[in-house]
């Protein structure tokens, strides 16, 4: 009598959190022997690529949002660094608007 092996399923993969959850589920299934290691490794690789794509997409969205906020404020951040690292001189961030520093 053969026992039917439960099919490995991954739920929806629309968000970074869902992809990370699927990675964990895949790794647990490989460790308990319910998923073949070669199959699991291929799934993990694909999930890793998808994770990187979602992270890149999120960074691009944040960059566009930061540019929009900067445009709305009419400002661009200027970071001032001392010529040499000096623990007594703190770093400062100034906001420049229309040629004047606030």
C-alpha positions in Angstrom: 0.0 0.0 0.0 1.4 3.4 -1.1 1.0 6.5 1.0 0.3 9.6 -1.0 2.8 12.3 -0.3 1.3 15.7 0.5 1.9 18.2 -2.3 4.1 21.2 -1.3 2.2 24.5 -1.8 3.3 28.1 -1.5 0.6 30.7 -1.0 0.4 34.1 -2.7 3.7 35.9 -3.4 2.7 39.5 -3.8 4.6 41.2 -1.0 8.1 40.9 0.5 6.6 39.5 3.7 4.8 36.7 1.8 8.1 35.8 0.0 10.0 35.7 3.2 7.3 33.5 4.8 7.5 31.1 1.8 11.3 30.9 2.1 10.8 29.9 5.7 8.2 27.3 4.9 10.4 25.8 2.1 13.4 25.6 4.4 11.3 23.9 7.2 9.9 21.4 4.6 13.4 20.5 3.5 14.7 20.1 7.0 11.8 17.8 8.1 12.2 15.7 4.9 8.8 16.5 3.4 10.4 18.3 0.5 13.3 17.0 -1.6 16.4 19.2 -1.1 17.1 19.7 -4.8 13.5 20.8 -5.4 13.6 23.0 -2.3 16.9 24.6 -3.3 15.4 25.5 -6.7 12.3 27.0 -5.0 14.5 28.9 -2.6 16.6 30.3 -5.4 13.5 31.5 -7.3 12.1 33.0 -4.1 15.5 34.8 -3.5 15.3 36.3 -7.0 11.7 37.4 -6.4 12.7 38.9 -3.0 15.5 40.9 -4.6 13.1 42.2 -7.3 10.5 43.3 -4.7 13.2 45.0 -2.7 14.5 46.8 -5.7 11.0 47.9 -6.6 10.4 49.2 -3.1 13.7 51.2 -3.2 12.7 52.7 -6.5 9.3 53.7 -5.1 11.0 55.3 -2.0 13.5 57.1 -4.2 10.7 58.5 -6.3 8.7 59.5 -3.2 11.8 61.2 -1.7 12.3 63.2 -5.0 8.7 64.2 -4.9 8.9 65.4 -1.3 12.1 67.3 -2.1 10.4 68.9 -5.1 7.3 69.9 -3.0 9.5 71.4 -0.3 11.7 73.2 -2.9 14.8 72.0 -1.1 17.7 69.7 -1.6 19.6 68.3 1.3 23.2 69.2 1.6 25.3 67.0 3.9 28.4 68.7 5.3 31.3 66.5 6.4 34.4 67.9 8.2 37.7 67.4 6.2 38.9 64.9 8.7 37.0 62.8 11.2 36.9 64.7 14.4 34.9 63.4 17.3 34.4 66.9 18.7 32.8 68.2 15.5 29.4 66.7 14.9 28.1 66.1 11.4 25.4 68.6 10.2 22.8 68.5 7.6 21.7 71.8 6.2 18.8 72.6 3.9 19.5 75.0 1.1 16.7 77.0 -0.4 17.1 79.6 -3.1 20.8 80.0 -2.4 20.3 80.6 1.3 21.3 78.1 4.0 18.8 77.7 6.9 
